């Protein structure tokens, strides 16, 4: 499993948690994972 895939999955997990602050954090982690995947290919 690529590190970018793990980052995207972790970001999605944070995104759906009903805890304040995890919505934005999850979105940023997903964006970072997507950027890493895009730049890595």
N, CA, C and O atoms as a GROMACS GRO file, in nm:
protein
  164
    1UNK      N    1   0.083  -0.117   0.000
    1UNK     CA    2   0.000   0.000   0.000
    1UNK      C    3   0.089   0.125   0.000
    1UNK      O    4   0.181   0.137   0.081
    2UNK      N    5   0.061   0.215  -0.090
    2UNK     CA    6   0.139   0.339  -0.098
    2UNK      C    7   0.111   0.429   0.021
    2UNK      O    8   0.003   0.423   0.080
    3UNK      N    9   0.209   0.511   0.055
    3UNK     CA   10   0.190   0.607   0.165
    3UNK      C   11   0.078   0.705   0.132
    3UNK      O   12   0.004   0.747   0.221
    4UNK      N   13   0.066   0.741   0.004
    4UNK     CA   14  -0.041   0.835  -0.033
    4UNK      C   15  -0.178   0.771  -0.015
    4UNK      O   16  -0.273   0.839   0.022
    5UNK      N   17  -0.189   0.641  -0.041
    5UNK     CA   18  -0.316   0.571  -0.022
    5UNK      C   19  -0.352   0.567   0.126
    5UNK      O   20  -0.468   0.586   0.163
    6UNK      N   21  -0.254   0.542   0.210
    6UNK     CA   22  -0.276   0.541   0.355
    6UNK      C   23  -0.318   0.680   0.402
    6UNK      O   24  -0.407   0.692   0.486
    7UNK      N   25  -0.255   0.784   0.349
    7UNK     CA   26  -0.290   0.921   0.388
    7UNK      C   27  -0.432   0.955   0.347
    7UNK      O   28  -0.506   1.016   0.424
    8UNK      N   29  -0.471   0.915   0.227
    8UNK     CA   30  -0.607   0.942   0.181
    8UNK      C   31  -0.708   0.867   0.267
    8UNK      O   32  -0.810   0.924   0.306
    9UNK      N   33  -0.680   0.741   0.298
    9UNK     CA   34  -0.772   0.662   0.381
    9UNK      C   35  -0.782   0.720   0.523
    9UNK      O   36  -0.890   0.728   0.580
   10UNK      N   37  -0.669   0.761   0.579
   10UNK     CA   38  -0.670   0.821   0.713
   10UNK      C   39  -0.745   0.953   0.712
   10UNK      O   40  -0.818   0.984   0.806
   11UNK      N   41  -0.727   1.030   0.607
   11UNK     CA   42  -0.797   1.156   0.595
   11UNK      C   43  -0.947   1.138   0.586
   11UNK      O   44  -1.024   1.214   0.645
   12UNK      N   45  -0.989   1.038   0.511
   12UNK     CA   46  -1.132   1.010   0.501
   12UNK      C   47  -1.188   0.965   0.635
   12UNK      O   48  -1.300   0.999   0.672
   13UNK      N   49  -1.109   0.888   0.709
   13UNK     CA   50  -1.152   0.846   0.842
   13UNK      C   51  -1.168   0.964   0.936
   13UNK      O   52  -1.265   0.971   1.011
   14UNK      N   53  -1.074   1.059   0.931
   14UNK     CA   54  -1.086   1.179   1.013
   14UNK      C   55  -1.202   1.266   0.968
   14UNK      O   56  -1.270   1.327   1.050
   15UNK      N   57  -1.224   1.270   0.837
   15UNK     CA   58  -1.328   1.355   0.779
   15UNK      C   59  -1.466   1.319   0.831
   15UNK      O   60  -1.549   1.407   0.853
   16UNK      N   61  -1.492   1.190   0.852
   16UNK     CA   62  -1.626   1.147   0.893
   16UNK      C   63  -1.646   1.141   1.044
   16UNK      O   64  -1.758   1.118   1.090
   17UNK      N   65  -1.541   1.162   1.123
   17UNK     CA   66  -1.556   1.161   1.269
   17UNK      C   67  -1.636   1.282   1.315
   17UNK      O   68  -1.612   1.393   1.268
   18UNK      N   69  -1.730   1.262   1.405
   18UNK     CA   70  -1.813   1.374   1.453
   18UNK      C   71  -1.748   1.451   1.568
   18UNK      O   72  -1.814   1.486   1.666
   19UNK      N   73  -1.619   1.478   1.556
   19UNK     CA   74  -1.546   1.552   1.659
   19UNK      C   75  -1.503   1.686   1.598
   19UNK      O   76  -1.452   1.689   1.486
   20UNK      N   77  -1.522   1.797   1.670
   20UNK     CA   78  -1.484   1.927   1.615
   20UNK      C   79  -1.336   1.933   1.575
   20UNK      O   80  -1.249   1.890   1.651
   21UNK      N   81  -1.309   1.985   1.459
   21UNK     CA   82  -1.172   1.998   1.410
   21UNK      C   83  -1.128   1.888   1.318
   21UNK      O   84  -1.036   1.907   1.238
   22UNK      N   85  -1.190   1.771   1.327
   22UNK     CA   86  -1.145   1.661   1.242
   22UNK      C   87  -1.194   1.675   1.099
   22UNK      O   88  -1.137   1.615   1.008
   23UNK      N   89  -1.299   1.754   1.076
   23UNK     CA   90  -1.350   1.776   0.941
   23UNK      C   91  -1.244   1.846   0.855
   23UNK      O   92  -1.212   1.802   0.745
   24UNK      N   93  -1.190   1.955   0.908
   24UNK     CA   94  -1.090   2.031   0.834
   24UNK      C   95  -0.958   1.953   0.827
   24UNK      O   96  -0.893   1.950   0.723
   25UNK      N   97  -0.919   1.890   0.938
   25UNK     CA   98  -0.796   1.812   0.939
   25UNK      C   99  -0.804   1.698   0.839
   25UNK      O  100  -0.708   1.673   0.765
   26UNK      N  101  -0.917   1.628   0.836
   26UNK     CA  102  -0.935   1.519   0.741
   26UNK      C  103  -0.928   1.567   0.598
   26UNK      O  104  -0.867   1.502   0.513
   27UNK      N  105  -0.989   1.681   0.570
   27UNK     CA  106  -0.985   1.736   0.434
   27UNK      C  107  -0.842   1.772   0.395
   27UNK      O  108  -0.801   1.746   0.282
   28UNK      N  109  -0.766   1.830   0.487
   28UNK     CA  110  -0.627   1.864   0.458
   28UNK      C  111  -0.540   1.740   0.436
   28UNK      O  112  -0.453   1.740   0.350
   29UNK      N  113  -0.564   1.635   0.514
   29UNK     CA  114  -0.488   1.511   0.498
   29UNK      C  115  -0.521   1.446   0.364
   29UNK      O  116  -0.432   1.394   0.296
   30UNK      N  117  -0.650   1.448   0.325
   30UNK     CA  118  -0.689   1.393   0.194
   30UNK      C  119  -0.623   1.473   0.083
   30UNK      O  120  -0.572   1.415  -0.014
   31UNK      N  121  -0.622   1.605   0.094
   31UNK     CA  122  -0.557   1.688  -0.007
   31UNK      C  123  -0.407   1.659  -0.015
   31UNK      O  124  -0.351   1.652  -0.124
   32UNK      N  125  -0.342   1.644   0.099
   32UNK     CA  126  -0.199   1.613   0.101
   32UNK      C  127  -0.172   1.477   0.038
   32UNK      O  128  -0.075   1.462  -0.037
   33UNK      N  129  -0.255   1.378   0.068
   33UNK     CA  130  -0.238   1.245   0.007
   33UNK      C  131  -0.262   1.248  -0.142
   33UNK      O  132  -0.190   1.183  -0.218
   34UNK      N  133  -0.363   1.323  -0.185
   34UNK     CA  134  -0.389   1.336  -0.329
   34UNK      C  135  -0.276   1.407  -0.400
   34UNK      O  136  -0.238   1.368  -0.511
   35UNK      N  137  -0.222   1.511  -0.338
   35UNK     CA  138  -0.109   1.583  -0.396
   35UNK      C  139   0.014   1.493  -0.404
   35UNK      O  140   0.086   1.496  -0.504
   36UNK      N  141   0.038   1.415  -0.300
   36UNK     CA  142   0.152   1.322  -0.301
   36UNK      C  143   0.134   1.217  -0.411
   36UNK      O  144   0.231   1.180  -0.477
   37UNK      N  145   0.012   1.169  -0.429
   37UNK     CA  146  -0.014   1.071  -0.534
   37UNK      C  147   0.005   1.134  -0.671
   37UNK      O  148   0.064   1.072  -0.760
   38UNK      N  149  -0.044   1.257  -0.689
   38UNK     CA  150  -0.034   1.326  -0.818
   38UNK      C  151   0.111   1.358  -0.852
   38UNK      O  152   0.153   1.340  -0.967
   39UNK      N  153   0.188   1.407  -0.754
   39UNK     CA  154   0.327   1.441  -0.780
   39UNK      C  155   0.416   1.318  -0.791
   39UNK      O  156   0.520   1.321  -0.856
   40UNK      N  157   0.375   1.209  -0.728
   40UNK     CA  158   0.454   1.088  -0.731
   40UNK      C  159   0.441   1.008  -0.860
   40UNK      O  160   0.525   0.923  -0.888
   41UNK      N  161   0.337   1.035  -0.937
   41UNK     CA  162   0.318   0.957  -1.060
   41UNK      C  163   0.369   1.028  -1.183
   41UNK      O  164   0.359   0.975  -1.293
   0.00000   0.00000   0.00000
